[in-house]
Amino acid sequence: MSAKRERAHNLSYLGDDILFKIFVKCHPKTVGRLRTLSKAWSKRLQGKEFVEQNWKENEDRNESVIIAYGYTDHGEKSHWGVGVNVDSGVEMIMELPVSTVQHGFFTIIGSERGNLCARFSDNGEDVGVMVWNPVTKHVAQIDDKVRLHVGSSVSVYGFGYLDESWEYRVMYLYKKLYDDHSLYWYMWNSIHRCWNTIGNYPTGIKKVGPTYVAVKGVIYWIGWGGFFNLDPTHVIGFSLNDANFFEDEIPVENVLSFHRICKFKEGLGFISYADVGLDREVNVEAQALSKLWSQRLKGKKFVEQNWRENEGRADSVVVGYGYTCYPNKTHWCIAVNAYSGEQVALQPPVKVAEFGYFTVIGSDKGNVCIRCTETGEAVRLIVWNPVTKAVADIEDQARNFWTHSVSVYAFGYLNESWEYRVLYLYKNLYRDSSINWVMWNSIHRSWNQFGEHQTQIRKVGPTFVVVRGVVYFIGWGGSFNLIATHVIGFSLADAAVLEEPIPAENRRTFHTICNFKKGLGFIAHEDVGLEREVNVWSLSVNDDKKFTWEKTIHIGSFGIPYLPNILIGKDFLSLLDTRSTCMASNDEQRTEVLVSKRKNTGGDRSIIYHEGWQMSVFVKSHTMHRDGLFDV
């Protein structure tokens, strides 16, 4: 009988499933005390499945706000840390395992899954970072990175777990100057126990943090800019799993006076509030910025299908113009929708000071290639996506050949590929019989291909068109190199060059090339009386690697001085740039920019963009652009 009574009171006879259901609902501190009863209990209550289920069962009932405050120069009062339960208001002293004597300190970086990350110093000199569990009392020591970058304008930590994982990471972001174009980072790995991942992220964000939120393995900050960097401009996220940054612009209508991010409905929340009289208006925007959706909407299949679905309705003409010698008005860059006339201001991530500039080279699959300099000296290229805000920096080649007669860039994607190339062509003298080239590869991130092509062309460009991974230019010759003599194509995949003469009967006074019916179009026009006669040929490459010319459009009444630069569907787009020397001298001339369109079958002209006579324009550029999500 006594044996049965002893067995009845011995919980070891209960099955593991029964014990699991009983203790999984206990407070983590209770579980911590139960672990000390025996090795068997400790092993059972430390399993991954139990710990994860206990965490979920205690969700929404053990949330606390930790407030740290106190003197930093008095040993007996260095810091108080108090955890206040959100539901009950019960206070609990949080005594970190740090003995802070005079001049010592500790600062809480963040908390996730019951573990606290803090930066501390015992004496004010030797600084470290630790991850500490107040229940189990376990501590992980981490080297501090802030001390290596003292004086940096941006210096913030972040702490979080990978999604559905026991691994965690500690992030450190720094930026030497607010105006720098890159954000540098280190990442500490809980498996390898070291700072084993480093990198930099090109961004136009001036300031980051200090508050962050970790949601499903992604750490989010608010990015700041504007006057004294007090305006929230972006939400920036960093995936702890694959070390990828992404950022999204905060809509202007969501910006009030004060802002904060927080966890909201198992995701990310954006809180904005403003004082309205004696009350405060508060708005909370739930941001659909989860790691799962981020990965889904970055997938190749989605991005390519999205690109195809927006074909024929998102084409824009990017017109760049403005002052080059005035830092506050260096450039305006406007994208004008070719169908609706809707105007969107494009602001490339380039802060142009006095004598700085940027020039749009071209656009393909939603990414824009730009040559720029902030001061007029250090010139570089960037590939920039106006939608995702991603930027890739590229070394400039034109500075090495600045005295050459031919010096032209081109940019485009390979056919049916996520790879792109930047092509630079140069020629020392017009009379030289060869043209040299060098090509930047988006996979190797370097100018790793170069070569030379024997040619009859004296001058190339400046306009180019990309069709199925081939870059096409017009080649010029004749008197003063003003006669269109050839069409030259350069394959971005294998660097093969196709050079064909333009038939004499297809030449007119003015010429340009454009995208036409998903292929290459050649526009030739000349003045006939008070009208302009326009002809369009469709070019295709036959089996003999020769061009087949097919005349598709002829218009005999295209008004002067409109220049048919671009064909979109059945519409001609004309970029008219007229100047007046009235009240001006030398190159400083009053300029009017006008973009208009008309059907190639005739009809009235409609103006989709116009800028008046009240500005002095030194630099202008235009290119076709369609928004896309392709990575840079």
Secondary structure, DSSP 8 states (H G I E B T S, - for coil): -HHHHHHHT-GGGS-HHHHHHHHTTS-HHHHHHHTTS-HHHHHHTTSHHHHHHHHHHTTTTS-EEEEEE--SS-GGGS-EEEEEETTT--EEE---S----TT-EEEEEEEETTEEEEEEESSSSSEEEEEE-TTT--EEEEE-SGGGGTT-SEEEEEEEE-TTSS-EEEEEEEESSTT-SEEEEEEEETTTTEEEEEEEEE----EEEEEEEEETTEEEEEEEESGGG-EEEEEEEEETTTTEEEEEE--GGG--SEEEEEEETTEEEEEEEEEETTEEEEEEEEE---HHHHHHTTSHHHHHHHHHHTTTTSEEEEEEE--SS-GGGS-EEEEEETTT--EEE---S----TT-EEEEEEEETTEEEEEEESSSSSEEEEEE-TTT--EEEEE-SGGGGTT-SEEEEEEEE-TTSS-EEEEEEEESSTT-SEEEEEEEETTTTEEEEEEEEE-S-SEEEEEEEEETTEEEEEEEESGGG-EEEEEEEEETTT--EEEEE--GGG--SEEEEEEETTEEEEEEEEEETTEEEEEEEEEEE-TTS-EEEEEEEEEEEEETT--EEEEETTEEEEEEEEEEEEEEETTEEEEEEEEEEEETTEEEEEEEEEE-S--B----EEEEEE------
